[in-house]
Amino acid sequence: MNLKLDENIPQRLIQTLGQLGHDIDTVREEGLTGQTDPAVWTATQRSSRFFVTQDLDFPDIRVYTPGTRWIVARPLGRPRP
């Protein structure tokens, strides 16, 4: 799977996904750290990747409509807002 991983994704998970054969780009490697969500989203869309983040703004379907390739990863044991 072609993935772009946000700056809030742990390095250990990035390494594990790479070892499992996923094609990984990261926000850090692309110099997008600290950029706005729309800027990161545009870069993700241009590269036709699924975006993996822990940023809870991305599930806002008013901005990022369902079916547009985003995945929100929540740490285990952390309550949902």
PyMOL commands that set and color helices and strands:
alter all, ss='L'
color gray80, all
select helices_A, chain A and resi 11-19+37-46
alter helices_A, ss='H'
color red, helices_A
select strands_A, chain A and resi 2-5+23-26+50-53+70-72
alter strands_A, ss='S'
color yellow, strands_A
deselect
rebuild
show_as cartoon
